Amino acid sequence: MTEIQRCTWRGMNGDPFYEAYHDTEWGVPEYDSRALWEKLVLDGFQAGLSWITILRKREAFRAAFAGFDPDKVARFGDADRARLMADAGIIRSNGKIDAAISGARIYCDMRERGEDFSTLLWDMVGGQPVQSRWVGGDVPAQTPLAVDMAKMLKAKGFKYCGPVIVYAFMQATGLVNDHLTTCFRHEECRKLAR
């Protein structure tokens, strides 16, 4: 029996939870605006931490942030902020919590003006996932496209969305297919594009 070839993320191989995320979710093109916003918020919480930390806390984040319903999060006030800062199940960072709440308000304002979050992001990659051809350890931490997307998001008022965070977000949501060419998911994710 042939062993499955995966991307070579540090700490992934041998961790069934991490491998399941890689095998079923990472790099799959996401087109739902709410799901994209949730992922951007989670990637913001990752700043300075490992992704596996956020991944293991994702369900606690979903519970704490009302299922990442932007309308509900946008109405969070001081009591909600205090509740979040007391929640040991999530990352308790004043700046990151404030960024999530303000990001929900920005998302809702955009929607009210007829600006679709998903369309905004997918238009930046020409409507199709960027198909990378990385081998070994070639994958960069950011790209010029990630720099441009980060600038655009920051101009709209989003926080915790620098180019490294944005590139991780692009990889996770399939805006870019960064599975190594030797990984069994590279071709599978390529075929999932619209």
C-alpha positions in Angstrom: 0.0 0.0 0.0 1.3 3.4 -1.0 1.7 6.0 1.7 -0.3 9.2 1.2 1.9 12.2 0.4 0.9 15.4 2.2 2.2 18.9 2.5 5.1 19.0 4.9 3.8 21.4 7.6 5.9 21.4 10.8 3.9 19.4 13.4 1.2 18.1 11.1 2.4 14.6 10.1 1.2 12.1 12.7 -1.4 14.4 14.3 -4.8 13.0 13.1 -6.6 16.3 14.0 -4.2 18.4 11.9 -4.1 15.9 9.1 -7.9 15.8 8.9 -7.9 19.6 8.6 -5.3 19.4 5.8 -7.1 16.6 4.0 -10.6 18.0 4.0 -10.6 21.7 4.5 -7.3 23.6 3.9 -7.1 24.9 0.3 -10.7 24.1 -0.6 -12.1 27.1 -2.4 -14.6 28.9 -0.1 -17.1 31.3 -1.7 -19.4 32.0 1.2 -18.9 35.5 2.5 -19.7 34.7 6.2 -17.4 31.7 6.2 -14.6 33.8 4.6 -15.1 36.4 7.3 -15.0 33.8 10.0 -11.7 32.5 8.7 -10.2 36.0 8.4 -11.1 36.6 12.1 -9.6 33.2 13.1 -6.4 34.0 11.2 -6.2 37.3 13.0 -6.4 35.5 16.3 -3.6 33.3 15.1 -1.1 36.2 14.9 1.9 35.2 17.0 0.5 31.7 17.6 0.4 28.4 15.8 -2.6 27.5 13.6 -3.1 24.3 15.5 -3.8 26.3 18.6 -6.6 28.2 16.9 -7.9 25.0 15.1 -8.2 23.2 18.5 -10.1 26.2 19.9 -12.3 26.8 16.8 -15.5 25.4 18.3 -15.0 27.5 21.5 -14.5 30.5 19.2 -17.7 29.7 17.3 -19.6 29.5 20.6 -18.1 32.7 22.0 -18.7 34.7 18.8 -22.3 33.6 18.2 -21.4 31.2 15.3 -19.6 34.1 13.7 -22.9 35.6 12.7 -21.6 39.1 11.7 -25.0 40.7 12.5 -24.8 39.4 16.1 -21.1 40.1 16.6 -21.6 43.7 15.3 -24.0 44.3 18.2 -21.5 43.1 20.8 -21.1 45.7 23.5 -19.1 46.1 26.7 -20.7 43.1 28.5 -19.9 40.8 25.5 -16.3 42.1 25.4 -15.9 41.3 29.1 -17.4 37.9 28.6 -15.0 37.2 25.8 -12.0 38.4 27.8 -13.1 35.9 30.6 -13.5 33.0 28.2 -10.5 30.6 28.7 -11.7 28.6 25.6 -10.5 31.3 23.2 -7.5 33.6 22.8 -8.1 36.5 25.3 -6.5 39.5 23.6 -8.1 42.9 23.9 -6.9 44.0 20.4 -7.9 40.8 18.7 -11.4 40.8 20.3 -11.9 44.4 19.4 -10.7 43.7 15.8 -13.3 40.9 15.5 -16.1 43.1 16.7 -15.1 46.0 14.5 -14.6 43.7 11.6 -18.2 42.4 12.0 -19.4 46.0 11.8 -17.3 46.7 8.7 -18.6 43.5 7.1 -22.2 44.5 7.8 -21.6 48.1 6.5 -20.1 46.7 3.3 -23.1 44.4 2.8 -25.5 47.3 3.4 -23.8 49.2 0.7 -24.1 46.2 -1.7 -20.5 45.2 -1.4 -20.1 41.4 -1.2 -17.2 40.2 0.9 -16.7 37.0 -1.2 -16.8 38.9 -4.5 -14.3 41.5 -3.2 -11.8 38.8 -2.3 -12.3 36.5 -5.3 -12.1 39.5 -7.7 -8.5 40.1 -6.4 -7.5 36.6 -7.7 -9.4 36.9 -11.0 -12.3 34.8 -9.8 -10.2 31.6 -9.8 -7.8 30.1 -7.3 -4.1 31.0 -8.0 -2.5 27.6 -8.8 0.9 27.4 -7.2 3.5 24.9 -8.2 5.5 24.6 -5.0 7.8 21.7 -4.2 9.6 21.0 -1.0 9.9 24.0 1.3 9.4 26.7 -1.4 6.1 28.1 -0.1 6.6 31.7 0.9 5.1 33.4 3.9 3.6 36.1 1.8 3.3 37.2 -1.8 2.8 40.5 -3.6 -0.9 39.6 -4.1 -1.2 39.0 -0.3 0.4 42.4 0.2 -2.2 44.0 -2.1 -5.1 42.1 -0.4 -3.9 43.1 3.0 -3.7 46.8 2.0 -7.3 46.6 0.6 -8.6 45.0 3.8 -6.8 47.5 6.0 -8.1 50.4 3.8 -11.6 49.1 4.6 -10.8 49.2 8.3 -10.1 45.5 9.1 -7.3 44.8 11.6 -5.0 41.9 12.2 -4.7 41.4 8.4 -1.1 42.0 7.5 0.3 40.2 4.4 1.5 37.1 6.3 -1.9 36.6 8.0 -3.7 37.3 4.7 -1.5 34.8 2.8 -2.3 32.1 5.4 -6.0 33.1 5.0 -5.7 32.9 1.1 -4.1 29.4 1.4 -6.7 28.1 3.9 -9.7 29.4 1.9 -8.5 28.2 -1.5 -7.9 31.6 -2.9 -4.6 30.1 -3.7 -3.9 26.4 -4.1 -0.6 26.1 -2.1 -0.7 22.3 -1.6 2.7 21.1 -2.7 2.6 19.5 -6.1 3.6 16.2 -4.4 0.6 16.4 -2.1 -2.4 14.3 -3.0 -4.7 17.4 -2.3 -3.0 19.6 -4.9 -4.8 18.2 -7.9 -8.1 17.6 -5.9 -8.3 21.2 -4.8 -7.5 22.4 -8.3 -10.5 20.5 -9.6 -12.8 22.1 -6.9 -12.5 25.6 -8.4 -15.7 27.0 -10.0 
